Amino acid sequence: MALHLIKLAVGCESVKDLTERVAARARLGGRHIHVTRMVPKRDAELLDGGSLYWVIRGEIAAREKLVAIEPFRDGEGIGRCRLVLEPEVHPVSPRPMRPFQGWRYLTASDAPLDLGKAAEGIAEMPETMRRELRELGLL
Protein backbone atom coordinates (compact mmCIF):
# COMPACT_ATOMS: atom_id res chain seq x y z
CA MET A 1 0.00 0.00 0.00
CA ALA A 2 1.35 3.42 -0.96
CA LEU A 3 2.38 5.98 1.62
CA HIS A 4 2.08 9.70 0.97
CA LEU A 5 3.51 12.99 2.26
CA ILE A 6 1.52 16.05 3.22
CA LYS A 7 2.93 19.58 3.23
CA LEU A 8 1.70 23.18 3.47
CA ALA A 9 1.69 25.09 0.17
CA VAL A 10 2.98 28.31 1.68
CA GLY A 11 1.91 31.39 -0.27
CA CYS A 12 -0.57 29.46 -2.43
CA GLU A 13 -4.12 30.80 -2.39
CA SER A 14 -5.84 28.11 -4.47
CA VAL A 15 -5.37 24.93 -6.48
CA LYS A 16 -5.40 27.15 -9.57
CA ASP A 17 -2.52 29.16 -8.09
CA LEU A 18 -0.55 25.95 -7.44
CA THR A 19 -1.29 24.69 -10.96
CA GLU A 20 -0.07 27.97 -12.48
CA ARG A 21 3.15 27.81 -10.44
CA VAL A 22 3.81 24.24 -11.59
CA ALA A 23 3.09 25.19 -15.22
CA ALA A 24 5.46 28.19 -14.98
CA ARG A 25 8.26 25.95 -13.66
CA ALA A 26 7.56 23.41 -16.42
CA ARG A 27 8.00 26.11 -19.06
CA LEU A 28 11.50 26.74 -17.66
CA GLY A 29 12.38 23.12 -18.37
CA GLY A 30 14.12 20.61 -16.17
CA ARG A 31 12.66 18.47 -13.45
CA HIS A 32 9.84 19.56 -11.16
CA ILE A 33 11.26 19.44 -7.62
CA HIS A 34 10.41 20.66 -4.15
CA VAL A 35 13.29 21.01 -1.68
CA THR A 36 12.68 20.20 1.97
CA ARG A 37 14.95 20.05 5.02
CA MET A 38 14.27 16.54 6.28
CA VAL A 39 14.71 13.33 4.29
CA PRO A 40 11.83 10.82 4.53
CA LYS A 41 13.05 7.51 5.97
CA ARG A 42 10.23 5.50 4.39
CA ASP A 43 11.25 6.31 0.81
CA ALA A 44 10.52 2.84 -0.62
CA GLU A 45 6.89 3.07 0.54
CA LEU A 46 6.58 6.64 -0.76
CA LEU A 47 7.92 5.74 -4.19
CA ASP A 48 5.49 2.81 -4.48
CA GLY A 49 2.71 5.04 -5.88
CA GLY A 50 2.88 7.81 -3.28
CA SER A 51 2.04 11.48 -3.76
CA LEU A 52 2.77 14.80 -2.11
CA TYR A 53 -0.53 16.23 -0.85
CA TRP A 54 -0.71 20.01 -0.55
CA VAL A 55 -2.56 21.91 2.19
CA ILE A 56 -3.87 25.19 0.79
CA ARG A 57 -5.64 27.74 3.01
CA GLY A 58 -6.34 25.24 5.78
CA GLU A 59 -7.45 22.25 3.76
CA ILE A 60 -5.88 19.36 1.88
CA ALA A 61 -6.64 20.46 -1.67
CA ALA A 62 -4.31 18.88 -4.24
CA ARG A 63 -1.62 16.29 -4.84
CA GLU A 64 1.35 15.63 -7.12
CA LYS A 65 2.79 12.16 -7.71
CA LEU A 66 6.22 11.48 -6.20
CA VAL A 67 8.80 10.29 -8.73
CA ALA A 68 12.05 10.30 -6.72
CA ILE A 69 13.56 11.31 -3.38
CA GLU A 70 17.12 12.65 -3.53
CA PRO A 71 19.03 13.56 -0.35
CA PHE A 72 21.83 16.12 -0.85
CA ARG A 73 23.95 18.70 0.98
CA ASP A 74 23.53 22.36 0.11
CA GLY A 75 26.37 24.87 -0.30
CA GLU A 76 26.55 25.35 3.48
CA GLY A 77 26.80 21.61 4.14
CA ILE A 78 23.24 21.30 5.47
CA GLY A 79 21.41 18.10 4.61
CA ARG A 80 18.36 18.63 2.41
CA CYS A 81 16.08 16.58 0.21
CA ARG A 82 14.73 17.02 -3.32
CA LEU A 83 11.25 15.63 -3.79
CA VAL A 84 10.98 15.03 -7.54
CA LEU A 85 7.35 15.34 -8.64
CA GLU A 86 5.32 14.80 -11.79
CA PRO A 87 4.39 18.29 -12.99
CA GLU A 88 0.65 17.58 -12.90
CA VAL A 89 -1.59 18.84 -10.10
CA HIS A 90 -4.57 16.65 -9.17
CA PRO A 91 -7.29 18.41 -7.12
CA VAL A 92 -8.58 16.24 -4.29
CA SER A 93 -11.73 16.22 -2.22
CA PRO A 94 -11.06 19.08 0.26
CA ARG A 95 -10.47 18.15 3.88
CA PRO A 96 -9.68 20.54 6.76
CA MET A 97 -6.10 20.39 8.06
CA ARG A 98 -4.46 22.38 10.84
CA PRO A 99 -1.12 24.08 10.19
CA PHE A 100 2.08 22.16 10.94
CA GLN A 101 5.77 22.52 10.23
CA GLY A 102 7.67 20.53 7.62
CA TRP A 103 5.91 17.51 6.16
CA ARG A 104 4.05 14.54 7.62
CA TYR A 105 3.35 11.02 6.44
CA LEU A 106 -0.19 10.35 5.20
CA THR A 107 -1.44 6.79 4.90
CA ALA A 108 -3.35 5.71 1.81
CA SER A 109 -6.45 5.07 3.94
CA ASP A 110 -6.35 8.65 5.26
CA ALA A 111 -5.65 10.30 1.90
CA PRO A 112 -8.59 12.12 0.27
CA LEU A 113 -9.88 10.91 -3.08
CA ASP A 114 -9.15 12.79 -6.28
CA LEU A 115 -11.88 15.34 -6.85
CA GLY A 116 -13.36 13.61 -9.89
CA LYS A 117 -13.72 10.35 -7.94
CA ALA A 118 -15.18 11.90 -4.77
CA ALA A 119 -18.64 12.86 -6.04
CA GLU A 120 -20.14 13.56 -9.42
CA GLY A 121 -20.26 17.21 -10.46
CA ILE A 122 -18.03 18.60 -7.70
CA ALA A 123 -14.95 18.75 -9.94
CA GLU A 124 -16.74 21.15 -12.31
CA MET A 125 -17.58 23.63 -9.52
CA PRO A 126 -15.38 26.69 -9.08
CA GLU A 127 -12.94 26.21 -6.22
CA THR A 128 -14.32 29.18 -4.26
CA MET A 129 -17.82 27.67 -4.41
CA ARG A 130 -16.54 24.29 -3.19
CA ARG A 131 -14.76 26.03 -0.30
CA GLU A 132 -17.89 27.99 0.69
CA LEU A 133 -20.09 24.89 0.52
CA ARG A 134 -17.59 22.95 2.64
CA GLU A 135 -17.48 25.76 5.23
CA LEU A 136 -21.29 25.65 5.38
CA GLY A 137 -21.16 21.89 5.96
CA LEU A 138 -22.87 21.11 2.65
CA LEU A 139 -19.92 19.20 1.15
N, C-alpha and C positions, 0 to 999 in steps of 0.2 A: 504494500500500500504506500502511495506517495506521501511525502511529508512536504510541507510548504513553509515559507517564511512570510512574516507580516511586518510591514514597516510604514511609518508615517511619510506621506508625500508632502514634505514641508514646502510651503509656498504655493502649492497647487490649490486652486479654488474649485475645480470640477474634473470629471473624467475627460471632458472635452479639452480642458487645459493640459492635462497629462498627455493625452493623445497628440496634441499639437507640439508639445515639447519633444516627444519621442520622434515624431515625423521630422521636426527640425534637425534633430541629431542625425537621423537617417540620411537626410540630404547632404550632411557633411561627410558621409561615408564612414567606413570603419565599423567596428563592432559596437553594439549597444550595451554599455556597461553601467553599473552603479557601484561606486566605491563605498565600502563600509569599514569601520574600525575592527570589528571582531570577525573572526573566521568561524563559520559554522562547523561544528565537529561531526555532524551527521550528514556529511556531504553525499555519501552514496544514496541515502534515502531521498535527499532533496533532488538529486539528479535523475531519480527514477520516476520522472513525470511530475516533479514539483514545480510550483510557481511562486513568484513574489507577489503577495497581495498588498495593495496600497490602501492606506487609510487616508481619506480625503475629507476634511471638515467634519471630523468626528464619526465617520462611518467607513467600514470596509466597502470600497466602491469599485475596485478594478484589480486585475491581475495581469502579470506578464510571465510567460513560461521561462523557467531557469534552463540555461544551456550549459553553463560551466561555472565553477567556483575556483578562483585563482588567488591564492595567498601571495603577497609580495611585501617588500619593504620600500617605503617611500624614501625620498631624498634625505630625510632626517633620521633614517634608520628605524622608523616606527612601523610595526607590523600592520598591514591593512589587507583588505580582501576585495577583489573585483568579482561582482556578481554579473556574469554575462547573461543577457536576456534576449529573447526573441523580440524584435521591435514591433510587436503587435499588442495593443492594449485590448483586453477583454473586460467589458463592464460586468459586474457581478451583482447579484441581488443584495441591495444595501443592508448593512447590519451595523448597529451602533458599536463604537469601540472607544474606550477611554484613551487619552494620550499615554504614551510610554516612551522610554528612551531606547535608541538602538533598534534592534529587530527582535522578534520572538518566533518560536516555532509555532506552526499551526497544523494540526492533524487534518487528514483528509476528511474525517467525519465532522470536524468543526468548520471546514471551509464552506463559504457560501457558494451556491450554484451560479453558473454563468447566467446573466440576465435573461437571455433568450430561453433558457431551460427552466427558469424559476416559475413563470406564469405567462400565459399567452397575452400579448398586447402590451406588457409592461416595457419591453425593450423599445417600443416605438414612442413612448412618452418622453417629453423633454425632461432632462435631468432635474431641473428645478421643480417641476410638477411632482416627480417621484419623491423628491426630498420632502416637499410639503405634505404629501399624502402619508409618507412614513411618519412624519412628526405628529400628524393628526391621529395616527394609529389605524389608518385605513389600508396600509400595505404591510 
